[in-house]
Amino acid sequence: MSKKNKIQLFQEQKVRTHWDDEKEKWYFSIIDVVAILTEQNDFQTARKYWNKLKERLKKEGNETVTNCHQLKMRAQDGKMRLTDVADTEQLLRLIQSIPSPKAEPFKVWLAKVGYERIEETEDPELAFERAMATYLKKGYSKEWINQRLKSIEVRKELTDEWQERGIKEGLEYAILTNEITKGWAGLSIKNYKKLKDLKKENLRDNMSNLELVLNMLAEATTTEISQKQKPKSFDENKTVARKGGDIAGNARKEIEEQTGAKIVTGKNAKAIADKSK
């Protein structure tokens, strides 16, 4: 079965999923999740429950339901049929509307995450402390973690500079980041993630120390050039991003020439964590 249509387990029960390469999102069959949370073994009963819940949420003005769409997924009879799907954010919002003991752990977790985000707004240092704890649990070395946290600081300086230059967060940030990455790594972000067999995972979380260092060099250089040249248009910012990436790219090539080893590789987080043990 292909990765795009594989069936994943939800508390040991099957939920149909679909991976969208373009949007880089997982989509989940809502009826499957509803059936599990409401402990309905009969598909038709679960569908009726979802239809009633959908009507109630629409009346409440819930935009999550409005934004849900349909995809063809394999039904119980083996045929591909249209079914309502939700991405991760939409699904978590829907789970909050289902009164069920099985949904309670999700609700508690969401409340905890929300509380932590409010705390981090008041004290940003907490975000770094939590990040450190999370990376340690995943098996990364302290040296790698310190490098990764430094890369977050470098990235923030770059995005602050872009904001100063009138760059819009979202698509424009993504385009400029892609230019920087192509410059130093020789790959677009999409192809870089494919090389490491990644989907939603963060690319930087799957870089080696040297990859992180070169990525930081590229972003820090882009920031420095931008501060000196003060680009006014998006195209000018794109040129600056390419320059920053190319400078780090030249450093990568020089290191590879001296060591005889490729820096940009398919090694992902698991390989990095295993190496640090």
Contacts in CASP RR format, 6 or more apart in sequence:
PFRMAT RR
TARGET T0000
AUTHOR 0000-0000-0000
METHOD contacts of the structure
MODEL  1
MSKKNKIQLFQEQKVRTHWDDEKEKWYFSIIDVVAILTEQNDFQTARKYW
NKLKERLKKEGNETVTNCHQLKMRAQDGKMRLTDVADTEQLLRLIQSIPS
PKAEPFKVWLAKVGYERIEETEDPELAFERAMATYLKKGYSKEWINQRLK
SIEVRKELTDEWQERGIKEGLEYAILTNEITKGWAGLSIKNYKKLKDLKK
ENLRDNMSNLELVLNMLAEATTTEISQKQKPKSFDENKTVARKGGDIAGN
ARKEIEEQTGAKIVTGKNAKAIADKSK
1 7 0 8 1.000
3 19 0 8 1.000
4 18 0 8 1.000
4 19 0 8 1.000
4 21 0 8 1.000
5 16 0 8 1.000
5 17 0 8 1.000
5 18 0 8 1.000
5 73 0 8 1.000
5 74 0 8 1.000
6 17 0 8 1.000
7 14 0 8 1.000
7 15 0 8 1.000
7 16 0 8 1.000
7 17 0 8 1.000
8 14 0 8 1.000
8 15 0 8 1.000
8 17 0 8 1.000
9 15 0 8 1.000
10 32 0 8 1.000
10 33 0 8 1.000
10 36 0 8 1.000
11 36 0 8 1.000
11 102 0 8 1.000
13 32 0 8 1.000
13 36 0 8 1.000
14 32 0 8 1.000
15 28 0 8 1.000
15 29 0 8 1.000
15 32 0 8 1.000
15 33 0 8 1.000
15 36 0 8 1.000
16 28 0 8 1.000
16 29 0 8 1.000
16 32 0 8 1.000
16 73 0 8 1.000
16 74 0 8 1.000
16 83 0 8 1.000
17 26 0 8 1.000
17 27 0 8 1.000
17 28 0 8 1.000
17 29 0 8 1.000
18 26 0 8 1.000
18 27 0 8 1.000
18 71 0 8 1.000
18 73 0 8 1.000
18 85 0 8 1.000
19 25 0 8 1.000
19 26 0 8 1.000
19 27 0 8 1.000
19 199 0 8 1.000
20 26 0 8 1.000
20 27 0 8 1.000
24 199 0 8 1.000
24 200 0 8 1.000
25 87 0 8 1.000
25 88 0 8 1.000
25 200 0 8 1.000
26 87 0 8 1.000
26 88 0 8 1.000
26 199 0 8 1.000
26 200 0 8 1.000
27 71 0 8 1.000
27 85 0 8 1.000
27 86 0 8 1.000
27 87 0 8 1.000
28 85 0 8 1.000
28 86 0 8 1.000
28 87 0 8 1.000
28 88 0 8 1.000
28 91 0 8 1.000
29 73 0 8 1.000
29 83 0 8 1.000
29 84 0 8 1.000
29 85 0 8 1.000
30 50 0 8 1.000
30 68 0 8 1.000
30 83 0 8 1.000
30 84 0 8 1.000
30 85 0 8 1.000
30 86 0 8 1.000
30 91 0 8 1.000
30 94 0 8 1.000
31 43 0 8 1.000
31 46 0 8 1.000
31 47 0 8 1.000
31 50 0 8 1.000
31 83 0 8 1.000
31 84 0 8 1.000
32 46 0 8 1.000
33 91 0 8 1.000
33 94 0 8 1.000
33 95 0 8 1.000
34 40 0 8 1.000
34 46 0 8 1.000
34 49 0 8 1.000
34 50 0 8 1.000
34 53 0 8 1.000
34 98 0 8 1.000
35 41 0 8 1.000
35 43 0 8 1.000
35 46 0 8 1.000
36 102 0 8 1.000
37 95 0 8 1.000
37 98 0 8 1.000
37 100 0 8 1.000
37 102 0 8 1.000
37 103 0 8 1.000
38 46 0 8 1.000
38 49 0 8 1.000
38 98 0 8 1.000
38 100 0 8 1.000
39 100 0 8 1.000
39 102 0 8 1.000
40 46 0 8 1.000
40 49 0 8 1.000
43 76 0 8 1.000
50 84 0 8 1.000
53 94 0 8 1.000
53 97 0 8 1.000
53 98 0 8 1.000
54 65 0 8 1.000
54 84 0 8 1.000
56 97 0 8 1.000
57 64 0 8 1.000
57 65 0 8 1.000
57 94 0 8 1.000
57 97 0 8 1.000
58 65 0 8 1.000
58 66 0 8 1.000
62 93 0 8 1.000
62 97 0 8 1.000
64 86 0 8 1.000
64 90 0 8 1.000
64 93 0 8 1.000
64 94 0 8 1.000
65 94 0 8 1.000
67 90 0 8 1.000
68 84 0 8 1.000
68 85 0 8 1.000
68 86 0 8 1.000
68 90 0 8 1.000
69 84 0 8 1.000
69 85 0 8 1.000
70 82 0 8 1.000
70 83 0 8 1.000
70 84 0 8 1.000
70 85 0 8 1.000
71 82 0 8 1.000
71 83 0 8 1.000
71 85 0 8 1.000
72 80 0 8 1.000
72 81 0 8 1.000
72 82 0 8 1.000
72 83 0 8 1.000
73 80 0 8 1.000
73 81 0 8 1.000
73 83 0 8 1.000
73 85 0 8 1.000
74 80 0 8 1.000
74 81 0 8 1.000
75 81 0 8 1.000
75 83 0 8 1.000
86 94 0 8 1.000
92 106 0 8 1.000
92 110 0 8 1.000
95 103 0 8 1.000
95 106 0 8 1.000
95 107 0 8 1.000
96 103 0 8 1.000
96 106 0 8 1.000
96 107 0 8 1.000
96 110 0 8 1.000
116 126 0 8 1.000
116 130 0 8 1.000
119 126 0 8 1.000
120 126 0 8 1.000
120 127 0 8 1.000
120 130 0 8 1.000
128 149 0 8 1.000
128 152 0 8 1.000
131 148 0 8 1.000
131 149 0 8 1.000
131 152 0 8 1.000
132 145 0 8 1.000
132 149 0 8 1.000
135 144 0 8 1.000
135 145 0 8 1.000
135 148 0 8 1.000
136 142 0 8 1.000
136 145 0 8 1.000
138 269 0 8 1.000
138 273 0 8 1.000
139 273 0 8 1.000
139 276 0 8 1.000
139 277 0 8 1.000
140 148 0 8 1.000
140 269 0 8 1.000
140 272 0 8 1.000
140 273 0 8 1.000
140 276 0 8 1.000
141 276 0 8 1.000
143 209 0 8 1.000
143 276 0 8 1.000
144 209 0 8 1.000
144 212 0 8 1.000
144 272 0 8 1.000
144 276 0 8 1.000
147 209 0 8 1.000
147 212 0 8 1.000
147 213 0 8 1.000
148 204 0 8 1.000
148 205 0 8 1.000
148 212 0 8 1.000
150 216 0 8 1.000
151 204 0 8 1.000
151 212 0 8 1.000
151 215 0 8 1.000
151 216 0 8 1.000
151 219 0 8 1.000
154 216 0 8 1.000
154 219 0 8 1.000
154 220 0 8 1.000
154 223 0 8 1.000
155 219 0 8 1.000
157 219 0 8 1.000
157 220 0 8 1.000
157 223 0 8 1.000
158 219 0 8 1.000
158 220 0 8 1.000
158 222 0 8 1.000
158 223 0 8 1.000
159 169 0 8 1.000
159 173 0 8 1.000
161 223 0 8 1.000
161 226 0 8 1.000
161 227 0 8 1.000
162 172 0 8 1.000
162 173 0 8 1.000
162 176 0 8 1.000
162 226 0 8 1.000
162 237 0 8 1.000
163 169 0 8 1.000
165 226 0 8 1.000
165 230 0 8 1.000
165 231 0 8 1.000
165 232 0 8 1.000
165 237 0 8 1.000
167 173 0 8 1.000
167 176 0 8 1.000
167 234 0 8 1.000
167 237 0 8 1.000
172 234 0 8 1.000
174 189 0 8 1.000
175 238 0 8 1.000
176 237 0 8 1.000
176 238 0 8 1.000
176 241 0 8 1.000
177 189 0 8 1.000
177 241 0 8 1.000
178 188 0 8 1.000
178 189 0 8 1.000
179 238 0 8 1.000
179 241 0 8 1.000
179 242 0 8 1.000
179 245 0 8 1.000
180 218 0 8 1.000
180 219 0 8 1.000
180 222 0 8 1.000
180 241 0 8 1.000
180 242 0 8 1.000
180 244 0 8 1.000
180 245 0 8 1.000
181 187 0 8 1.000
181 188 0 8 1.000
181 189 0 8 1.000
181 192 0 8 1.000
181 215 0 8 1.000
181 218 0 8 1.000
181 245 0 8 1.000
182 188 0 8 1.000
182 242 0 8 1.000
182 245 0 8 1.000
183 218 0 8 1.000
183 242 0 8 1.000
183 244 0 8 1.000
183 245 0 8 1.000
183 246 0 8 1.000
183 248 0 8 1.000
183 249 0 8 1.000
184 214 0 8 1.000
184 215 0 8 1.000
184 217 0 8 1.000
184 218 0 8 1.000
184 244 0 8 1.000
184 245 0 8 1.000
184 246 0 8 1.000
184 247 0 8 1.000
184 248 0 8 1.000
184 249 0 8 1.000
184 251 0 8 1.000
184 252 0 8 1.000
185 192 0 8 1.000
185 211 0 8 1.000
185 214 0 8 1.000
185 215 0 8 1.000
185 249 0 8 1.000
185 252 0 8 1.000
185 264 0 8 1.000
186 249 0 8 1.000
186 264 0 8 1.000
187 195 0 8 1.000
187 264 0 8 1.000
189 203 0 8 1.000
192 203 0 8 1.000
192 264 0 8 1.000
193 199 0 8 1.000
193 201 0 8 1.000
193 203 0 8 1.000
195 264 0 8 1.000
195 265 0 8 1.000
195 266 0 8 1.000
196 203 0 8 1.000
196 206 0 8 1.000
196 266 0 8 1.000
196 267 0 8 1.000
196 268 0 8 1.000
197 266 0 8 1.000
197 268 0 8 1.000
198 206 0 8 1.000
198 268 0 8 1.000
201 268 0 8 1.000
201 269 0 8 1.000
204 212 0 8 1.000
204 215 0 8 1.000
205 269 0 8 1.000
206 267 0 8 1.000
206 268 0 8 1.000
206 269 0 8 1.000
206 272 0 8 1.000
207 215 0 8 1.000
207 272 0 8 1.000
208 263 0 8 1.000
208 265 0 8 1.000
208 267 0 8 1.000
208 272 0 8 1.000
210 255 0 8 1.000
210 263 0 8 1.000
211 263 0 8 1.000
211 264 0 8 1.000
214 248 0 8 1.000
214 249 0 8 1.000
214 251 0 8 1.000
214 252 0 8 1.000
214 263 0 8 1.000
215 248 0 8 1.000
217 247 0 8 1.000
217 248 0 8 1.000
217 251 0 8 1.000
218 244 0 8 1.000
218 245 0 8 1.000
218 247 0 8 1.000
218 248 0 8 1.000
218 249 0 8 1.000
221 243 0 8 1.000
221 244 0 8 1.000
221 245 0 8 1.000
221 247 0 8 1.000
221 248 0 8 1.000
222 240 0 8 1.000
222 241 0 8 1.000
222 243 0 8 1.000
222 244 0 8 1.000
222 245 0 8 1.000
225 240 0 8 1.000
225 243 0 8 1.000
225 244 0 8 1.000
226 237 0 8 1.000
226 240 0 8 1.000
229 236 0 8 1.000
229 240 0 8 1.000
231 237 0 8 1.000
231 239 0 8 1.000
231 240 0 8 1.000
252 263 0 8 1.000
252 264 0 8 1.000
255 263 0 8 1.000
256 262 0 8 1.000
256 263 0 8 1.000
END
